[in-house]
Amino acid sequence: MTALVNRLAKSGYVLRATDPSDGRATLVQLTADGERAWPSAGPPSSRVAAHIETLPPEHRRALADALPAIEFLTAGLDNT
């Protein structure tokens, strides 16, 4: 996930901000360029977030635990 956000931020499509309620977290927001490039990016991500919220706590923990592996897998994408 980090690799993808890095590429989008470098291209000017997203901005990062510290989550005011959790200093360890980072919020990502589309810029005006990002909205023009991906006008439908918001709704699908919102739908995914809504589905994640319906998962039982143990499944949400499993997803959170998998994030380091996903970041490892996608880290090389910055070099492509």
N, CA, C and O atoms as a printed pandas DataFrame, in Angstrom:
     atom_number atom_name residue_name chain_id  residue_number  x_coord  y_coord  z_coord
0              1         N          MET        A               1    0.823   -1.190    0.000
1              2        CA          MET        A               1    0.000    0.000    0.000
2              3         C          MET        A               1    0.869    1.256    0.000
3              4         O          MET        A               1    0.575    2.234   -0.688
4              5         N          THR        A               2    1.936    1.209    0.779
5              6        CA          THR        A               2    2.819    2.375    0.855
6              7         C          THR        A               2    3.406    2.715   -0.503
7              8         O          THR        A               2    3.486    3.887   -0.871
8              9         N          ALA        A               3    3.818    1.696   -1.252
9             10        CA          ALA        A               3    4.409    1.933   -2.570
10            11         C          ALA        A               3    3.410    2.623   -3.491
11            12         O          ALA        A               3    3.767    3.553   -4.214
12            13         N          LEU        A               4    2.176    2.173   -3.467
13            14        CA          LEU        A               4    1.145    2.783   -4.306
14            15         C          LEU        A               4    0.908    4.232   -3.910
15            16         O          LEU        A               4    0.855    5.110   -4.772
16            17         N          VAL        A               5    0.766    4.489   -2.621
17            18        CA          VAL        A               5    0.536    5.865   -2.152
18            19         C          VAL        A               5    1.750    6.733   -2.473
19            20         O          VAL        A               5    1.591    7.898   -2.836
20            21         N          ASN        A               6    2.954    6.189   -2.347
21            22        CA          ASN        A               6    4.155    6.952   -2.703
22            23         C          ASN        A               6    4.108    7.400   -4.159
23            24         O          ASN        A               6    4.394    8.558   -4.464
24            25         N          ARG        A               7    3.749    6.486   -5.057
25            26        CA          ARG        A               7    3.688    6.836   -6.483
26            27         C          ARG        A               7    2.608    7.879   -6.749
27            28         O          ARG        A               7    2.821    8.817   -7.518
28            29         N          LEU        A               8    1.453    7.716   -6.114
29            30        CA          LEU        A               8    0.369    8.681   -6.316
30            31         C          LEU        A               8    0.739   10.054   -5.771
31            32         O          LEU        A               8    0.440   11.072   -6.395
32            33         N          ALA        A               9    1.394   10.087   -4.602
33            34        CA          ALA        A               9    1.815   11.368   -4.022
34            35         C          ALA        A               9    2.880   12.029   -4.891
35            36         O          ALA        A               9    2.835   13.238   -5.119
36            37         N          LYS        A              10    3.824   11.248   -5.370
37            38        CA          LYS        A              10    4.892   11.792   -6.231
38            39         C          LYS        A              10    4.312   12.379   -7.510
39            40         O          LYS        A              10    4.832   13.361   -8.040
40            41         N          SER        A              11    3.232   11.777   -8.007
41            42        CA          SER        A              11    2.582   12.262   -9.220
42            43         C          SER        A              11    1.619   13.416   -8.955
43            44         O          SER        A              11    1.080   14.000   -9.895
44            45         N          GLY        A              12    1.399   13.749   -7.684
45            46        CA          GLY        A              12    0.523   14.860   -7.341
46            47         C          GLY        A              12   -0.947   14.502   -7.277
47            48         O          GLY        A              12   -1.801   15.389   -7.286
48            49         N          TYR        A              13   -1.258   13.205   -7.211
49            50        CA          TYR        A              13   -2.650   12.783   -7.186
50            51         C          TYR        A              13   -3.237   12.682   -5.787
51            52         O          TYR        A              13   -4.457   12.730   -5.626
52            53         N          VAL        A              14   -2.391   12.543   -4.774
53            54        CA          VAL        A              14   -2.877   12.446   -3.400
54            55         C          VAL        A              14   -2.008   13.286   -2.476
55            56         O          VAL        A              14   -0.861   13.605   -2.788
56            57         N          LEU        A              15   -2.583   13.635   -1.335
57            58        CA          LEU        A              15   -1.869   14.302   -0.256
58            59         C          LEU        A              15   -1.970   13.424    0.977
59            60         O          LEU        A              15   -2.971   12.742    1.191
60            61         N          ARG        A              16   -0.921   13.452    1.783
61            62        CA          ARG        A              16   -0.932   12.724    3.051
62            63         C          ARG        A              16   -1.104   13.724    4.192
63            64         O          ARG        A              16   -0.652   14.867    4.119
64            65         N          ALA        A              17   -1.775   13.254    5.253
65            66        CA          ALA        A              17   -1.916   14.065    6.465
66            67         C          ALA        A              17   -1.931   13.116    7.652
67            68         O          ALA        A              17   -2.399   11.982    7.540
68            69         N          THR        A              18   -1.425   13.574    8.781
69            70        CA          THR        A              18   -1.470   12.773    9.999
70            71         C          THR        A              18   -2.903   12.701   10.494
71            72         O          THR        A              18   -3.610   13.709   10.516
72            73         N          ASP        A              19   -3.327   11.524   10.886
73            74        CA          ASP        A              19   -4.665   11.329   11.436
74            75         C          ASP        A              19   -4.723   12.032   12.788
75            76         O          ASP        A              19   -3.956   11.685   13.686
76            77         N          PRO        A              20   -5.619   13.018   12.958
77            78        CA          PRO        A              20   -5.661   13.752   14.218
78            79         C          PRO        A              20   -6.069   12.891   15.414
79            80         O          PRO        A              20   -5.762   13.231   16.556
80            81         N          SER        A              21   -6.758   11.781   15.155
81            82        CA          SER        A              21   -7.177   10.929   16.264
82            83         C          SER        A              21   -6.199    9.787   16.543
83            84         O          SER        A              21   -6.321    9.101   17.557
84            85         N          ASP        A              22   -5.220    9.580   15.640
85            86        CA          ASP        A              22   -4.235    8.513   15.816
86            87         C          ASP        A              22   -2.951    8.933   15.120
87            88         O          ASP        A              22   -2.824    8.790   13.904
88            89         N          GLY        A              23   -2.008    9.446   15.878
89            90        CA          GLY        A              23   -0.759    9.952   15.321
90            91         C          GLY        A              23    0.056    8.923   14.574
91            92         O          GLY        A              23    0.947    9.287   13.807
92            93         N          ARG        A              24   -0.225    7.642   14.777
93            94        CA          ARG        A              24    0.501    6.585   14.067
94            95         C          ARG        A              24   -0.029    6.387   12.658
95            96         O          ARG        A              24    0.654    5.807   11.814
96            97         N          ALA        A              25   -1.237    6.863   12.396
97            98        CA          ALA        A              25   -1.899    6.631   11.111
98            99         C          ALA        A              25   -1.708    7.819   10.183
99           100         O          ALA        A              25   -1.464    8.943   10.621
100          101         N          THR        A              26   -1.823    7.545    8.907
101          102        CA          THR        A              26   -1.742    8.582    7.887
102          103         C          THR        A              26   -3.023    8.566    7.071
103          104         O          THR        A              26   -3.480    7.508    6.640
104          105         N          LEU        A              27   -3.598    9.739    6.862
105          106        CA          LEU        A              27   -4.769    9.863    6.005
106          107         C          LEU        A              27   -4.305   10.226    4.602
107          108         O          LEU        A              27   -3.332   10.963    4.439
108          109         N          VAL        A              28   -4.988    9.719    3.602
109          110        CA          VAL        A              28   -4.652    9.998    2.207
110          111         C          VAL        A              28   -5.892   10.598    1.554
111          112         O          VAL        A              28   -6.996   10.070    1.684
112          113         N          GLN        A              29   -5.692   11.716    0.846
113          114        CA          GLN        A              29   -6.806   12.405    0.204
114          115         C          GLN        A              29   -6.440   12.727   -1.235
115          116         O          GLN        A              29   -5.309   13.117   -1.525
116          117         N          LEU        A              30   -7.406   12.560   -2.138
117          118        CA          LEU        A              30   -7.182   12.915   -3.530
118          119         C          LEU        A              30   -7.010   14.423   -3.668
119          120         O          LEU        A              30   -7.706   15.199   -3.014
120          121         N          THR        A              31   -6.082   14.826   -4.518
121          122        CA          THR        A              31   -5.947   16.236   -4.879
122          123         C          THR        A              31   -6.924   16.517   -6.021
123          124         O          THR        A              31   -7.606   15.610   -6.498
124          125         N          ALA        A              32   -6.987   17.766   -6.454
125          126        CA          ALA        A              32   -7.835   18.108   -7.604
126          127         C          ALA        A              32   -7.376   17.335   -8.836
127          128         O          ALA        A              32   -8.206   16.854   -9.607
128          129         N          ASP        A              33   -6.052   17.209   -9.031
129          130        CA          ASP        A              33   -5.538   16.411  -10.157
130          131         C          ASP        A              33   -5.961   14.958  -10.028
131          132         O          ASP        A              33   -6.326   14.322  -11.017
132          133         N          GLY        A              34   -5.913   14.433   -8.816
133          134        CA          GLY        A              34   -6.328   13.058   -8.586
134          135         C          GLY        A              34   -7.804   12.855   -8.880
135          136         O          GLY        A              34   -8.191   11.833   -9.447
136          137         N          GLU        A              35   -8.623   13.815   -8.502
137          138        CA          GLU        A              35  -10.062   13.711   -8.767
138          139         C          GLU        A              35  -10.337   13.746  -10.259
139          140         O          GLU        A              35  -11.215   13.033  -10.747
140          141         N          ARG        A              36   -9.593   14.571  -10.990
141          142        CA          ARG        A              36   -9.780   14.624  -12.442
142          143         C          ARG        A              36   -9.309   13.328  -13.097
143          144         O          ARG        A              36   -9.931   12.845  -14.043
144          145         N          ALA        A              37   -8.213   12.771  -12.595
145          146        CA          ALA        A              37   -7.670   11.554  -13.192
146          147         C          ALA        A              37   -8.529   10.334  -12.870
147          148         O          ALA        A              37   -8.702    9.455  -13.714
148          149         N          TRP        A              38   -9.060   10.279  -11.665
149          150        CA          TRP        A              38   -9.863    9.143  -11.218
150          151         C          TRP        A              38  -11.142    9.644  -10.580
151          152         O          TRP        A              38  -11.270    9.624   -9.356
152          153         N          PRO        A              39  -12.087   10.092  -11.383
153          154        CA          PRO        A              39  -13.310   10.654  -10.799
154          155         C          PRO        A              39  -14.102    9.651   -9.979
155          156         O          PRO        A              39  -14.890   10.054   -9.123
156          157         N          SER        A              40  -13.921    8.361  -10.213
157          158        CA          SER        A              40  -14.684    7.377   -9.456
158          159         C          SER        A              40  -13.856    6.709   -8.368
159          160         O          SER        A              40  -14.288    5.703   -7.806
160          161         N          ALA        A              41  -12.684    7.239   -8.056
161          162        CA          ALA        A              41  -11.820    6.587   -7.064
162          163         C          ALA        A              41  -12.442    6.592   -5.678
163          164         O          ALA        A              41  -12.224    5.664   -4.899
164          165         N          GLY        A              42  -13.214    7.624   -5.361
165          166        CA          GLY        A              42  -13.799    7.697   -4.031
166          167         C          GLY        A              42  -14.823    6.616   -3.736
167          168         O          GLY        A              42  -14.682    5.903   -2.743
168          169         N          PRO        A              43  -15.842    6.473   -4.559
169          170        CA          PRO        A              43  -16.881    5.507   -4.221
170          171         C          PRO        A              43  -16.401    4.061   -4.056
171          172         O          PRO        A              43  -16.777    3.432   -3.066
172          173         N          PRO        A              44  -15.588    3.491   -4.969
173          174        CA          PRO        A              44  -15.163    2.107   -4.733
174          175         C          PRO        A              44  -14.379    1.953   -3.437
175          176         O          PRO        A              44  -14.571    0.975   -2.714
176          177         N          SER        A              45  -13.495    2.907   -3.132
177          178        CA          SER        A              45  -12.733    2.786   -1.892
178          179         C          SER        A              45  -13.664    2.914   -0.689
179          180         O          SER        A              45  -13.444    2.270    0.337
180          181         N          SER        A              46  -14.690    3.731   -0.807
181          182        CA          SER        A              46  -15.661    3.853    0.273
182          183         C          SER        A              46  -16.428    2.554    0.454
183          184         O          SER        A              46  -16.724    2.146    1.577
184          185         N          ARG        A              47  -16.747    1.907   -0.664
185          186        CA          ARG        A              47  -17.456    0.628   -0.568
186          187         C          ARG        A              47  -16.578   -0.421    0.086
187          188         O          ARG        A              47  -17.059   -1.209    0.900
188          189         N          VAL        A              48  -15.289   -0.443   -0.260
189          190        CA          VAL        A              48  -14.380   -1.402    0.364
190          191         C          VAL        A              48  -14.299   -1.129    1.858
191          192         O          VAL        A              48  -14.377   -2.055    2.666
192          193         N          ALA        A              49  -14.144    0.133    2.230
193          194        CA          ALA        A              49  -14.068    0.479    3.649
194          195         C          ALA        A              49  -15.343    0.054    4.377
195          196         O          ALA        A              49  -15.280   -0.443    5.502
196          197         N          ALA        A              50  -16.488    0.246    3.744
197          198        CA          ALA        A              50  -17.749   -0.148    4.367
198          199         C          ALA        A              50  -17.803   -1.662    4.566
199          200         O          ALA        A              50  -18.304   -2.140    5.584
200          201         N          HIS        A              51  -17.285   -2.416    3.589
201          202        CA          HIS        A              51  -17.275   -3.878    3.729
202          203         C          HIS        A              51  -16.310   -4.316    4.829
203          204         O          HIS        A              51  -16.603   -5.243    5.583
204          205         N          ILE        A              52  -15.173   -3.655    4.917
205          206        CA          ILE        A              52  -14.210   -4.006    5.965
206          207         C          ILE        A              52  -14.833   -3.808    7.336
207          208         O          ILE        A              52  -14.621   -4.614    8.242
208          209         N          GLU        A              53  -15.601   -2.738    7.489
209          210        CA          GLU        A              53  -16.230   -2.463    8.775
210          211         C          GLU        A              53  -17.232   -3.544    9.179
211          212         O          GLU        A              53  -17.526   -3.698   10.364
212          213         N          THR        A              54  -17.758   -4.294    8.209
213          214        CA          THR        A              54  -18.728   -5.343    8.535
214          215         C          THR        A              54  -18.057   -6.662    8.922
215          216         O          THR        A              54  -18.717   -7.579    9.411
216          217         N          LEU        A              55  -16.756   -6.752    8.703
217          218        CA          LEU        A              55  -16.044   -7.991    9.042
218          219         C          LEU        A              55  -15.997   -8.193   10.548
219          220         O          LEU        A              55  -15.973   -7.227   11.311
220          221         N          PRO        A              56  -15.985   -9.434   10.966
221          222        CA          PRO        A              56  -15.797   -9.705   12.390
222          223         C          PRO        A              56  -14.411   -9.204   12.833
223          224         O          PRO        A              56  -13.494   -9.132   12.015
224          225         N          PRO        A              57  -14.258   -8.868   14.087
225          226        CA          PRO        A              57  -12.980   -8.325   14.568
226          227         C          PRO        A              57  -11.771   -9.194   14.218
227          228         O          PRO        A              57  -10.706   -8.662   13.903
228          229         N          GLU        A              58  -11.916  -10.514   14.267
229          230        CA          GLU        A              58  -10.761  -11.370   13.971
230          231         C          GLU        A              58  -10.350  -11.268   12.500
231          232         O          GLU        A              58   -9.169  -11.421   12.188
232          233         N          HIS        A              59  -11.293  -11.014   11.591
233          234        CA          HIS        A              59  -10.960  -10.838   10.179
234          235         C          HIS        A              59  -10.305   -9.478    9.944
235          236         O          HIS        A              59   -9.381   -9.362    9.140
236          237         N          ARG        A              60  -10.784   -8.454   10.644
237          238        CA          ARG        A              60  -10.148   -7.132   10.524
238          239         C          ARG        A              60   -8.707   -7.195   11.038
239          240         O          ARG        A              60   -7.804   -6.602   10.447
240          241         N          ARG        A              61   -8.498   -7.923   12.150
241          242        CA          ARG        A              61   -7.129   -8.091   12.668
242          243         C          ARG        A              61   -6.265   -8.831   11.657
243          244         O          ARG        A              61   -5.102   -8.481   11.459
244          245         N          ALA        A              62   -6.829   -9.858   11.012
245          246        CA          ALA        A              62   -6.071  -10.611   10.008
246          247         C          ALA        A              62   -5.661   -9.705    8.845
247          248         O          ALA        A              62   -4.538   -9.800    8.350
248          249         N          LEU        A              63   -6.558   -8.839    8.414
249          250        CA          LEU        A              63   -6.209   -7.890    7.349
250          251         C          LEU        A              63   -5.100   -6.945    7.805
251          252         O          LEU        A              63   -4.147   -6.693    7.068
252          253         N          ALA        A              64   -5.230   -6.429    9.014
253          254        CA          ALA        A              64   -4.207   -5.524    9.542
254          255         C          ALA        A              64   -2.867   -6.245    9.663
255          256         O          ALA        A              64   -1.824   -5.667    9.359
256          257         N          ASP        A              65   -2.890   -7.498   10.103
257          258        CA          ASP        A              65   -1.656   -8.269   10.231
258          259         C          ASP        A              65   -1.017   -8.544    8.874
259          260         O          ASP        A              65    0.199   -8.705    8.782
260          261         N          ALA        A              66   -1.832   -8.598    7.821
261          262        CA          ALA        A              66   -1.319   -8.880    6.480
262          263         C          ALA        A              66   -0.693   -7.650    5.818
263          264         O          ALA        A              66    0.020   -7.793    4.825
264          265         N          LEU        A              67   -0.940   -6.458    6.336
265          266        CA          LEU        A              67   -0.439   -5.246    5.691
266          267         C          LEU        A              67    1.076   -5.223    5.517
267          268         O          LEU        A              67    1.535   -4.801    4.456
268          269         N          PRO        A              68    1.884   -5.651    6.492
269          270        CA          PRO        A              68    3.333   -5.657    6.245
270          271         C          PRO        A              68    3.721   -6.544    5.058
271          272         O          PRO        A              68    4.615   -6.185    4.291
272          273         N          ALA        A              69    3.071   -7.684    4.899
273          274        CA          ALA        A              69    3.370   -8.558    3.762
274          275         C          ALA        A              69    2.949   -7.895    2.455
275          276         O          ALA        A              69    3.657   -7.997    1.453
276          277         N          ILE        A              70    1.809   -7.221    2.455
277          278        CA          ILE        A              70    1.350   -6.524    1.255
278          279         C          ILE        A              70    2.314   -5.394    0.906
279          280         O          ILE        A              70    2.651   -5.204   -0.262
280          281         N          GLU        A              71    2.759   -4.646    1.911
281          282        CA          GLU        A              71    3.725   -3.575    1.666
282          283         C          GLU        A              71    5.027   -4.135    1.114
283          284         O          GLU        A              71    5.624   -3.541    0.215
284          285         N          PHE        A              72    5.480   -5.280    1.644
285          286        CA          PHE        A              72    6.698   -5.914    1.147
286          287         C          PHE        A              72    6.527   -6.300   -0.327
287          288         O          PHE        A              72    7.415   -6.063   -1.145
288          289         N          LEU        A              73    5.383   -6.893   -0.649
289          290        CA          LEU        A              73    5.127   -7.320   -2.017
290          291         C          LEU        A              73    5.047   -6.153   -2.988
291          292         O          LEU        A              73    5.474   -6.272   -4.137
292          293         N          THR        A              74    4.506   -5.030   -2.542
293          294        CA          THR        A              74    4.323   -3.889   -3.431
294          295         C          THR        A              74    5.498   -2.922   -3.419
295          296         O          THR        A              74    5.543   -2.013   -4.247
296          297         N          ALA        A              75    6.439   -3.088   -2.514
297          298        CA          ALA        A              75    7.574   -2.157   -2.420
298          299         C          ALA        A              75    8.346   -2.089   -3.726
299          300         O          ALA        A              75    8.788   -1.010   -4.120
300          301         N          GLY        A              76    8.517   -3.198   -4.396
301          302        CA          GLY        A              76    9.245   -3.220   -5.654
302          303         C          GLY        A              76    8.533   -2.529   -6.790
303          304         O          GLY        A              76    9.145   -2.257   -7.823
304          305         N          LEU        A              77    7.250   -2.236   -6.627
305          306        CA          LEU        A              77    6.504   -1.581   -7.679
306          307         C          LEU        A              77    6.982   -0.159   -7.925
307          308         O          LEU        A              77    6.776    0.377   -9.014
308          309         N          ASP        A              78    7.614    0.462   -6.940
309          310        CA          ASP        A              78    8.159    1.803   -7.143
310          311         C          ASP        A              78    9.252    1.808   -8.179
311          312         O          ASP        A              78    9.537    2.845   -8.777
312          313         N          ASN        A              79    9.877    0.651   -8.405
313          314        CA          ASN        A              79   11.010    0.554   -9.327
314          315         C          ASN        A              79   10.587    0.141  -10.733
315          316         O          ASN        A              79   11.443   -0.054  -11.596
316          317         N          THR        A              80    9.286    0.002  -10.978
317          318        CA          THR        A              80    8.840   -0.444  -12.302
318          319         C          THR        A              80    8.278    0.700  -13.091
319          320         O          THR        A              80    7.853    0.514  -14.231
